[in-house]
Amino acid sequence: MSNTLYLILLAKSMRIFTFSLISILIPVYLIGLGYSPFYVTLGIFFIVLGNVTFNLLLALYENSIGRRNFLIISSLFMMISGIILLLSRSFILILIALFMGNISVTGTETGPFQSVEVGIIPKLAKNPGRVLGVYNLLGYSFSSLGSFSIPLLSHFITSDTIIMAKLVFILYIIMSMLLILVYRKIMNIEVGHNGMSKNLPGLLLHQDVRNLSVLFALDAFGGSLITQSLLTLWFYLRFHASASSLGIVFGISSIITAISLIIAPLIAERIGNLHTMVFTHITSNIFLILIPFMNSLYWAVVFLFLRQSFSQMDVPTRQAFISQIFNDEERVKVFAVTNIFRNISSLPGPVLVGFIFSLRLLYLPLVMSGAIKLSYDVTIYKLYKNKAR
């Protein structure tokens, strides 16, 4: 692999490790500050809103700002976000920090970092499917390490959630500074100049961009009801699970997901990217719907693990599927555009879940999510089965 690919994989690993810590601690940190579950979900809403905004800026100004500069600027905003979170308990300032932090609430990301990185990997790699599998594997592996770090912090340093969060915010600042240094070294990722690159309005006229944007938005809306932060809140409300125990649960969950990401490209090489996307996703959503009907924390976690065995196998295969359809000059914008629609459709999710939780209908978000995602699976297969390979 090229040096740039190694740097991209390094950046992904560092970033997701920190995001994993943040996504688990933010809900319990805000509750520890005295804010209600509704305010927690509002905070998650602002994380998603920030991802929408930065992806839109990427789609509009990729050519003029440059891909590398955009990654550096996004890392700088991460650093500012961490400083605000460290120094302020004001909810308004916390919302601003969450908005500008480009934080991921899952191991997969839908922010500008992934839009750029996934868009350029097919250009740099000889076997894009496998490299995308490694890229996502590292994401979930380091997400797992981040989750496991929480009980370690609790045991060896402090069990005080507020102090633990402050330590993580310091790490978040340091990691953003390291990202700036890493991105300064990457090369050969800028937009080509062969005249094939479309501007944003032109790209939106592409039939496949419109179809995929709507379909991914549907899937993302379902996913927005069950982000790691919201699942943390769900387990806390349903079974009174502690941050330490949830760190272990989501750590194991990320390991299971990472293993599945090794397998996904190998399956895709035999049955095609689309078939792998759809059939594994359907299986995962059936397990998801069953989770809230478990009467104990043990069985709910078992079905969560079963769900995670399949739920993200569609990620590298979906990225590879998009790479089949679009050329090198279009991919970053396509990923940015589809991620914009994914993020916009995710905006109501946290607030809707907060409202549902206030009604004590704890089973409903997981059932809704599974049903919505199943409809996405069926629709994308019907539309693109002729392009499956």
C-alpha positions in Angstrom: 0.0 0.0 0.0 1.1 3.6 -0.5 2.2 5.8 2.3 -0.9 7.9 2.0 -3.1 4.8 2.5 -1.2 3.9 5.7 -1.6 7.5 7.0 -5.4 7.3 6.2 -5.7 4.1 8.2 -3.7 5.6 11.0 -5.9 8.7 11.1 -9.0 6.5 11.1 -7.8 4.4 14.0 -6.8 7.4 16.2 -10.1 9.3 15.4 -12.4 6.4 16.1 -10.7 5.4 19.4 -11.5 8.9 20.7 -14.9 9.1 19.2 -15.8 5.8 20.9 -14.9 7.2 24.3 -16.9 10.4 23.6 -20.0 8.7 22.3 -20.4 6.5 25.4 -19.5 9.2 27.9 -21.4 12.2 26.5 -24.9 10.8 27.5 -23.8 9.9 31.1 -21.8 13.1 31.4 -24.7 15.3 30.5 -27.0 13.3 32.9 -24.2 13.7 35.5 -24.4 17.5 35.0 -28.1 17.3 35.8 -29.6 17.4 32.3 -32.6 15.2 31.4 -32.6 12.5 28.7 -34.3 15.0 26.4 -31.3 17.3 26.6 -29.0 14.3 26.0 -30.8 13.5 22.8 -30.7 17.2 21.8 -26.9 17.0 22.2 -26.8 14.0 19.9 -29.0 15.9 17.5 -26.4 18.7 17.3 -23.6 16.1 16.6 -25.5 14.9 13.6 -26.4 18.5 12.5 -22.6 19.3 12.5 -21.9 16.3 10.3 -24.5 17.5 7.9 -23.0 21.0 7.7 -19.4 19.9 7.2 -20.4 17.3 4.5 -22.3 20.1 2.7 -19.3 22.4 2.9 -17.2 19.5 1.5 -19.5 18.9 -1.4 -19.6 22.6 -2.2 -16.0 23.6 -1.7 -13.9 20.4 -2.3 -12.3 21.8 -5.4 -11.5 25.2 -4.0 -10.4 24.3 -0.4 -8.7 21.0 -1.4 -9.2 17.6 0.3 -6.2 17.7 2.5 -6.9 21.2 3.7 -10.5 20.2 4.5 -9.2 17.3 6.6 -6.9 19.6 8.5 -9.6 22.3 9.0 -12.0 19.6 10.3 -9.3 18.4 12.7 -8.8 22.0 13.9 -12.5 22.3 14.7 -12.2 19.0 16.6 -9.6 20.6 18.8 -11.7 23.7 19.5 -14.6 21.4 20.3 -12.6 19.5 22.9 -11.4 22.8 24.5 -15.0 24.0 24.9 -16.1 20.6 26.3 -13.2 20.7 28.8 -13.7 24.2 30.1 -17.5 24.8 30.0 -20.6 23.3 31.6 -23.0 25.7 29.8 -25.4 23.6 27.7 -25.4 26.1 24.9 -21.6 26.0 24.6 -21.7 22.2 24.9 -24.1 22.1 21.9 -21.8 24.3 19.9 -18.8 22.0 20.7 -20.8 18.9 19.7 -21.8 20.6 16.5 -18.3 21.5 15.4 -16.5 18.4 16.7 -17.3 16.1 13.7 -17.9 13.4 16.3 -19.1 10.0 15.2 -21.6 8.2 17.4 -20.8 4.9 15.6 -17.7 3.1 14.4 -18.7 3.7 10.8 -18.9 7.5 10.7 -20.9 9.7 8.3 -18.9 12.9 8.8 -16.5 14.7 6.4 -13.4 12.6 7.4 -15.0 9.4 6.1 -16.4 11.1 3.0 -12.9 12.2 1.9 -11.1 9.0 3.0 -13.5 6.5 1.5 -13.8 8.5 -1.6 -10.0 8.4 -2.3 -9.2 4.8 -1.2 -10.4 3.2 -4.5 -8.0 5.5 -6.4 -5.1 4.6 -4.2 -5.7 0.9 -3.7 -5.2 -2.1 -6.1 -8.0 -4.0 -4.3 -10.4 -1.3 -3.0 -12.9 -3.8 -1.5 -10.3 -5.4 0.8 -8.7 -2.1 1.8 -12.2 -0.7 2.6 -12.7 -3.8 4.7 -9.5 -3.1 6.6 -10.4 0.6 6.9 -13.7 -0.3 8.6 -12.1 -3.1 10.5 -9.7 -0.7 12.1 -12.6 1.6 12.9 -14.5 -1.0 14.9 -11.3 -2.4 16.4 -10.3 1.0 17.8 -13.9 1.7 18.7 -13.7 -1.5 20.8 -10.5 -0.3 22.4 -12.1 3.0 23.3 -15.1 1.2 24.8 -12.9 -1.1 26.9 -10.9 1.9 28.1 -13.9 3.3 30.0 -14.0 0.5 32.7 -10.2 0.7 32.9 -10.4 4.4 33.6 -13.1 3.8 36.1 -11.1 1.1 37.9 -7.6 2.5 37.9 -8.1 6.3 37.8 -11.5 7.5 38.8 -15.1 6.2 38.9 -16.4 9.8 38.9 -18.1 10.3 35.5 -17.5 14.0 35.3 -13.7 13.7 36.0 -13.5 10.7 33.6 -15.2 12.8 30.9 -12.8 15.7 31.5 -9.8 13.3 31.0 -11.3 12.0 27.7 -11.8 15.6 26.6 -8.1 16.3 27.1 -7.3 13.1 25.1 -9.7 14.4 22.4 -7.8 17.7 22.1 -4.5 15.8 21.9 -5.8 13.4 19.3 -7.1 16.3 17.1 -3.7 17.9 17.2 -2.1 14.6 16.1 -4.6 14.3 13.3 -3.5 17.7 12.0 0.1 16.4 11.8 -0.9 13.2 10.1 -3.1 15.0 7.4 -0.3 17.4 6.7 1.8 14.5 5.4 -0.7 12.8 3.0 -0.2 13.3 -0.7 -1.9 12.6 -4.1 -5.5 12.9 -2.9 -6.6 16.1 -4.7 -9.3 16.3 -7.3 -8.3 15.3 -10.8 -8.3 17.9 -13.6 -9.5 15.8 -16.6 -12.8 17.7 -16.8 -14.9 14.8 -15.6 -15.6 16.1 -12.1 -19.2 17.4 -11.7 -20.2 20.3 -9.5 -22.8 19.7 -6.8 -25.9 20.6 -8.8 -24.7 18.5 -11.7 -24.1 15.6 -9.5 -27.6 15.8 -8.0 -29.0 15.3 -11.5 -27.4 11.8 -11.7 -30.1 9.2 -11.3 -28.0 6.9 -9.1 -27.0 9.8 -6.8 -30.7 10.6 -6.3 -31.7 7.0 -5.8 -28.9 6.1 -3.4 -29.3 9.4 -1.4 -32.9 8.6 -0.7 -32.2 4.9 0.1 -29.3 5.7 2.4 -31.4 8.4 4.0 -34.0 5.8 4.8 -31.4 3.4 6.3 -29.8 6.2 8.2 -33.1 7.4 9.7 -33.6 3.8 11.0 -30.0 3.8 12.3 -30.4 7.2 14.0 -32.9 5.6 16.4 -30.2 3.2 17.7 -26.8 5.0 17.7 -24.3 3.8 20.3 -25.1 6.9 22.4 -28.8 6.2 22.3 -28.3 2.5 23.0 -26.2 3.5 26.0 -29.2 5.6 27.2 -31.6 2.7 26.4 -29.6 0.2 28.4 -29.3 2.7 31.2 -33.0 3.3 31.3 -34.2 -0.3 30.7 -31.7 -2.2 32.9 -29.9 0.6 34.9 -26.6 -0.5 33.4 -23.5 1.5 34.5 -21.1 3.3 32.1 -18.4 0.8 33.1 -20.5 -2.3 32.2 -21.7 -0.6 29.0 -18.1 0.1 28.0 -17.5 -3.7 28.2 -20.6 -4.5 26.3 -19.9 -2.1 23.4 -16.2 -3.1 23.5 -17.2 -6.7 22.8 -19.8 -5.6 20.3 -17.1 -3.7 18.4 -14.8 -6.8 18.4 -17.7 -8.9 16.9 -18.3 -6.2 14.3 -14.6 -6.0 13.5 -14.5 -9.8 12.8 -17.5 -9.5 10.6 -15.7 -6.8 8.5 -12.9 -9.2 7.8 -15.4 -11.7 6.4 -17.6 -9.3 4.4 -15.2 -8.5 1.5 -14.4 -12.2 1.1 -18.1 -13.0 0.9 -18.6 -10.2 -1.6 -15.9 -11.6 -3.9 -18.0 -14.7 -4.2 -21.6 -13.4 -4.3 -21.2 -9.7 -5.1 -21.3 -6.5 -3.1 -25.1 -6.0 -3.3 -26.0 -9.5 -2.2 -23.7 -9.3 0.7 -25.1 -5.8 1.7 -28.7 -6.9 1.6 -28.7 -10.4 3.0 -26.5 -9.7 6.0 -28.4 -6.5 6.7 -31.8 -8.3 6.7 -30.4 -10.8 9.2 -29.1 -8.1 11.5 -32.4 -6.2 11.5 -34.4 -9.3 12.6 -32.1 -9.7 15.6 -32.5 -5.9 16.3 -36.3 -6.1 16.5 -36.0 -8.9 19.0 -33.7 -7.1 21.5 -36.4 -5.1 23.4 -38.5 -8.2 24.0 -35.7 -9.7 26.1 -36.5 -9.6 29.8 -33.0 -9.5 31.2 -29.8 -7.5 30.5 -28.0 -10.8 29.7 -30.4 -11.8 26.8 -30.7 -8.2 25.5 -26.9 -8.1 25.2 -26.8 -11.6 23.6 -29.2 -10.4 20.9 -27.2 -7.2 20.5 -24.1 -9.3 19.8 -26.0 -11.4 17.3 -27.2 -8.2 15.6 -23.6 -6.9 15.5 -22.4 -10.1 13.9 -24.1 -9.0 10.7 -25.1 -5.3 11.0 -22.0 -3.7 9.6 -21.0 -6.2 6.9 -22.9 -3.9 4.5 -20.5 -1.0 5.2 -17.4 -1.9 3.1 -19.5 -3.6 0.5 -21.7 -0.6 0.2 -18.6 1.6 -0.2 -17.2 -0.8 -2.8 -20.6 -0.9 -4.6 -20.6 2.9 -4.9 -17.0 2.8 -6.2 -18.3 0.5 -9.0 -20.8 3.1 -10.2 -18.8 6.4 -10.0 -15.4 7.6 -11.2 -12.5 8.8 -9.1 -13.3 12.5 -9.6 -16.9 12.0 -8.5 -16.6 9.7 -5.5 -15.7 12.2 -2.7 -18.6 14.4 -3.7 -20.9 11.4 -4.0 -19.9 10.2 -0.5 -20.3 13.7 0.8 -23.8 14.1 -0.8 -25.1 10.7 0.3 -23.7 11.4 3.8 -25.5 14.7 3.8 -28.8 13.0 3.1 -27.9 10.3 5.7 -27.2 12.9 8.3 -30.2 15.1 7.5 -32.5 12.0 7.8 -30.8 11.2 11.1 -31.6 14.6 12.6 -35.1 13.8 13.9 -34.0 10.5 15.3 -32.4 11.5 18.7 -35.2 14.0 19.5 -37.9 11.4 18.5 -36.2 8.8 20.7 -36.1 11.3 23.5 -39.9 11.9 23.1 -40.6 8.1 22.9 -38.4 7.5 26.1 -40.4 10.2 27.9 -43.5 8.1 27.2 -41.7 5.1 28.6 -42.2 3.2 25.3 -38.7 1.8 25.5 -39.2 -1.0 23.0 -40.5 1.2 20.2 -37.2 2.8 18.8 -35.6 -0.6 18.3 -38.6 -2.1 16.6 -39.1 1.0 14.4 -35.4 1.0 13.4 -35.5 -2.7 12.4 -38.6 -2.3 10.4 -37.4 0.8 8.5 -34.0 -0.8 7.8 -35.8 -3.9 6.4 -37.7 -1.7 4.0 -34.4 -0.2 2.8 -33.0 -3.7 2.2 -35.9 -4.8 0.1 -36.0 -1.5 -2.0 -32.3 -1.3 -2.8 -32.2 -4.9 -3.9 -35.2 -4.4 -6.2 -33.6 -1.3 -7.8 -30.1 -2.6 -8.2 -30.3 -6.4 -8.5 -29.4 -6.0 -12.2 -26.1 -4.3 -11.2 -25.2 -6.9 -8.6 -21.8 -8.5 -9.1 
